[in-house]
């Protein structure tokens, strides 16, 4: 072995290898700058590097076989026959290696210090809101419409990561630099643009910028006659140019998709753009206007597929967000509109996404496995057509939650955040999913992280309050609801304060907060009923609920849930049964009804009513089916089951087990039944069999003592006007703790 190494040294193989290594370094460093300059792709640069590496083997073999001498290149075997021949080449190679090392170091330092080294640009983009080069407000809406459509077209390119409209619109009129924006959104490039209309002409300026170097990768100005076709053609040209600049290869299907002209009627397009603008506002008046505008666009051009998808979104939001139309009307209009949209354009991702949402949230909230599977197919198809469709990932995540596949639901909502990193709803969804799994600290972290991005969003404060209330941290919950009500114009925000002050025994304060709900508000009737509940006049409360909501065939589930609870407290089993079954008739009609998180409480309620009516076998069947569902759920938190297992065990006659589980619940943090049911722990009709048990009374006394301490903290904070200590308690011990003070 020693002899072989000596031969390698004598034949200068080591020196040649070192010289080639340093030479390769120089070639690769130079290539990293020069090749991109001449338009070489990353794959072409890799081939270049492989050729350089392959040359190393050739050089080593040549060094073994040949030798450079004063007489020229000679075979090594010939030199070995001349032992007296001197070998001056070794020292020359040493000097050559030192020179190469110096050159390589110089080039490397120069490239790194000056920034000349080329860098690979990830095919990811944030399209910032386009500027409107006009004082006419209508032009601003028009510019937003072009921006919106361009985002949709770009998102159809699978090789591109495109940030959603929700996130990029947060940067309208921002003072942040492009590097900061790109870093926050997780992209490599940013597109800026401006739109100007003048008579029958339109000018659109766009420029694509590398956020890391601030280099303009591509820019163009489009001057065209203002027609629907020209607008869509410009959007197609911009999309194709961006894909080329970012080396995102377009498939034949994507090229055809970019060339699509949805309508050639400029008035239909104008109405559609205005409708999308109003749709994004999400307010009642803007949604009503959006519906009319989409319907008008369809009347002008019945083949305008995106207008049908917009109409479906508008009616669904009118139902979900505002209860302005019945669920049956919303479902009927949306289903018909989406069917037409997909008949006109079977690759319209937004239509598949909307139909998936519609199918996973049918009127009454009870979907069969087949219906959920159909919705899953639609949402999956939407993602295939538009891989950057943040809402489709989120809605598919919600569907996974309905199927009990919570870890998948979490991953899908995280995926949604990749394309909508400033989106509010995915953060809120993730928090609820963590809470469902009993991971309450992670749930709080998620809400608090969202609050750093959206410190003025009242719903986040209200959600944190609801979560803390159901964790038994009622004093902290008060602080967060107070802040929510300061930020919101909706008096229904933070109404859990009524429950909390009732538990504290401050009935006057509970009544005052309840009375802030004005006449005309959708929850005014419910608030009037609550006023009677505070007086423990359950019959009067039921009468008020019935007069306000009894004739509403499509009232929200929680309304009927509340009416059945109040009927139980009023001792009216027949009405309690009727309102219970209006939410979920399958519990009574199916031999083996499907019981899950969402209807387990109704199953227990129905079992109690059936017990009272003497139908013990059916009641026991429901209780036995509900118990494992409840035990699988988190006990506490915003979607917790509370003491549903205690209720079931009590109704099953398992007194000792029920009391033992109640003790576990209190030790875990349970403090109040009100957020989980329509009554206090003392009034719970399901617990009648243990209500006078000494252990139950001792637990009640223990809870009352803790509530008194919490109530005193709230009184102190309210008197001083300083809620900071209670607000900051939400983040104590969490990774996000140090930043909570900055949020509020």
ABEGO torsion letter per residue (X at the ends): XAAAAAAAAAAGAAAAAAAAAAAAAAAAAAAAAAAAAAGBBAAAAAAAAAAAAAAAAAAAAAAAABBBBAAEBBBAAAAAABAABBBAAAAAAAAAAAAAAAAAAAAAAAAAAAGABBBBBBBBBBBBBBBBBBABAAAAAAAAAAAAAAAAAAAABAABBBBBAAAAAAABGBABBAAAAAAAAGBABBBBBBBBBBEABBBBBBBBBBAAAGBBABBBBBBBBBBAAAAAAAAAAAAAAAAAAAGBBBBAAAAAAAABBABABAAAAAAAAAAAAAAAAGBAAAAAAAAAAAAAAAAABAABAAAAAAAAAAAAAAAAAAGABBAAAAAAAAAAAAAAAAAABAABAAAAAAAAAAAABBBGGBBBAAAAAAAAAAAAAAAAABAABAAAAAAAAAAAAAAGBAAAAAAAAAAAAAABAABAAAAAAAAAAAAAAGBAAAAAAAAAAAAAABAABAAAAAAAAAAAAAAGBAAAAAAAAAAAAAABABAABGAAAAAAAAAAGBAAAAAAAAAABBBGBAAAAAAAAAAAAAAGBAAAAAAAAAAAAAABAABBAAAAAAAAAAAAAAGBAAAAAAAAAAABAAAAABABBBBBAAAAAAAAAAAAAAAAAGBAAAAAAAAAAAAAAAAABBABEAABAEAAAAAAAAAAGBAAAAAAAAAAAAAAGBABAAAABABBAAABAAAAAAAABAAAAAAAAAAAAAAAAAAAAAAAAAAAGBAAAAAAAAABGBAAAAAAAAAX
